[in-house]
Every structure is written in C-alpha cells, then in structure tokens.
Amino acid sequence: MIKIIVKDNLIQIKGHANYATYGEDILCASVSSIVYTTVNGIMNLDKKAISFIDEKEMEIKILQENQVVKILINNMLELLEDLTKQYPRNIKIIKGE
C-alpha cells in the first residue's frame, strides 16, 4: 500500500501500491507522475519554495508557503485523493500524523 502522510509543511509518500508487478504497476506510476509534475511545476517557479527528496521514499517539504505553492500542492493532494477513492486497498492518505 502507498501511504501519503500529510502533516504541517511535510508530505511523505511511502510504499508500493501492489496493484501489479513492481515495474509494471500503473498505480505507482500514476502517483509518481502526479508528484513529479507538481514538484517540477513548483521548482520551475521558485527553486527555494520546497525541498524534494526521492530516495527510498518521496518527501516534499514546503519551505516558502505562497499562493502558487498552496494551489499546486492542494491540486496534487486532490488528484491523489481521487486515486484513493478508486483504489482504497492500494493508496491511503493520512493527515496530521
């Protein structure tokens, strides 16, 4: 299961969807695509607005909260929330942990 942990100015994405074989999992690819598109959009506008780590898990730390960052992060979370509604056994969003 992919767990998306949202707390304060930190978003962590951990795990694997287990929807299909590793490397062929369209659900993991969807989550990655949503996150990378958001991160790239923010970084193209202001490289100092967030920090992004993509190692064993993904981590977005909001360093400068402005209107554009809020809109893009909220849009990302709404898209991920839509996936959790379609695939509740594979993706979970945890807020405020």
N, C-alpha and C positions, 0 to 999 in steps of 0.2 A: 504494500500500500504506500502511496505517496502521501506524506504528511506535510502540509503547508502550515507553518507556525507563524502567526502574526502577533507581535507584541511591541507596543510603543513604536519605535522607528526601526524595527528589525523584522525582516521576513526571512524565514528559513524554509528550504524545500529539501526534504529528505526522502529516501526510499525509492522503491521501484513499484510501478503500478501492477505488475504481474498479470497484465491483460493478455500479453503474448510473450513469446520467447525474447530474452534480452537481445537487443539489437534490431528487433523487428516489431517492437511494441509501439503502436501508433499513439497510444495514450501518453506514454512517456515523451514521445516526440512532440505531441501537442503541448504538453506542459512546458517543455524546453523552449519550443517556438514562441509561446506566449511570453515567457520570462525574458528570453533573449531579445525579442522585439522591443519590449518595454525598456529594458536596460539600455539597449543601443540608442533608443529614442532619447532617453534622458541624458545619456553620456554625450550624444551629439549636440545637445543644447547647452549642457553645463557639466563638465567632467568632475567638478567638485561637489555636485549635488548628492551623489551616492557613492558608496563603495560596493563592489561586487566581487564575490569570491565564488569560484566554480571549481571545487576540488571533489572531495567525496560527497559533499552536498553543496547546494547553492545557498548563498546568503547575500541579501541586499540590506545594506544599512543606509538609511536616509540621513544624510549629513546636513543638508540645507533644504528645509521644507518650504517650498513656494507653490504657487498655484499650478504651474505646469507639472511639477513633480507629483502633487496631490492628484491631479486629474489622471496622469498616466499610471500611477500606482493603483488608484481606485479602479481604473479600467482593467488593469491586469487582474486584480482580485475578483472583479465581476466576471471576467472570462473564465477564471479558474473555478469560481463558484458554479458557473453553468456546467462545467465538466463534472463537478462533484454531484450535481443533480442527476446527470446522465449515468454516472459510474460511481455510485456511493460505496461500492465494495473495494474500489481501487484508489480513490482520492478522498482525502479528508482535510478540511481547513479547521485549524484550532486557533481560536482568538484569545489573546490575553493570558497565555500560559506562562 
